[in-house]
Amino acid sequence: MHVMRRDTRLTTGKEYGEVYSRGRSVANRELALYFLKKDSNITRAGTSISRRIGSAVVRNRIKRLIKESFKKNEARIKVGYDLVFIARHAARGKSFHGVEKAFIDVLNKAELLKEERR
């Protein structure tokens, strides 16, 4: 089992609150993203899922898929941001590829993906 490194996670309620209150947001059907530019050379991410989405099993699965999407695409994300991904009802039952597609889409909307060199 792979866990996100502590330095790439938002860990306290205060950190989440700062992103919510001072950050900007974008969304698609499956995910909402709050993001805040920081004076740092590291990008940190956190997840938030309401109990209304489903049972603990369902919520934990969605969290795992979001975390895996972050780890897989971390190198493509601009550095120096705090990100909070909020799962929406439409994320229930999605495959990894479905969640990853929504993850990339929401980052694109926020213009947080690095330009790809060809």
N, C-alpha and C positions, 0 to 999 in steps of 0.2 A: 504494500500500500504506500502510495506517495502522498505526502502532505506538502502544502505550500510552505515555503520557508517563512519564518516569523517576520523577517524584514520585508516581505512582499505582501503582508496581510495587514488589514486594519484590525486592531485588537480591542479598542475600548469604545464605549458608548460615546465618549467625548469626540473621538476621531470621526465616528459616523455622523454625529450631530453637526460637526463643522462642515462636512461635505454637503449634508442636507441644507444647512442654512446659508452657506456662502457659495456653494457650487451651482453649476448649471445642470440641466437635465435634458435627455432625449429618450425616446421610447419607440418600440415597435410592438407587435401583438404579444410576443413572448417575454420580453425583458424591458425594463426601464433602467436607465443608467444615469446616476448622478456623478459628476466629476468636478474636481477642483485642482487647479494648477498649484503646485507647491515649489518651494525653493529647495529642490532635492534632485539627486540624480538617480532616484529609484521610483518605480511606479508600484503603488500598493493597491490591493483590491480587497473587497469584502462583499459578502452576499447577505441579502435580507429576503426572507420568505414568510408571508403571512400564514397563520394557522388555517385561514379560510381556503388556502390552496389545496390542502389535503392532509392525510395522516403524516406522522413523523417519517414513515418509510418513503412516502412520495416526496416530501420536502427535502429529506436528506439525499435522495437520488438526484433531484434537480440541482442541489448544492454541489454534489460531486461532479455533475456534468459541467456546471459553470466553472468550477475550479480547474477541471481538466482542460476546458477550452482556454482558460487563462494561461495555464502552463504551456500548452501547445503553441499558443500565439503570442507569448510574452515578448519575444524578440521583435515582433511587428508593431508593438504598441509604443507610442511616444513616451519618453521618460519624464519623470517629474510630476506625475499626477496621482491623486487619490481617487479611486473608482469604487462606487457602490452599485452592484448589480441587484436589481429587485425583480424577482420572478413574478410573472403574471399567470393567470389561470390557463392561458393558451400553452404554457410551457409543460403542463401535465402530459405525461405519456409520450413526449417527444423523444426521438432517438438522440444519440450523441451528435450525429451530423445535423439534425434539426436545431438543437440547442447551439451548436457551434456556428451554424449559419446565422441564427438570430444574434449571437454574440458579436460576430464580425460586422453584421449589418448595423447594430447599435453603435459600435465603435466608429464605423464609417460615417454615420450621421453626425457624430460628435467631432469628426475630423481628427481622431486620435490615432489613426494608423499611419505609420511611416510610409513615405513614398517608396514604392518598390523599384529597385534598380534593375534594369534589363541589360 
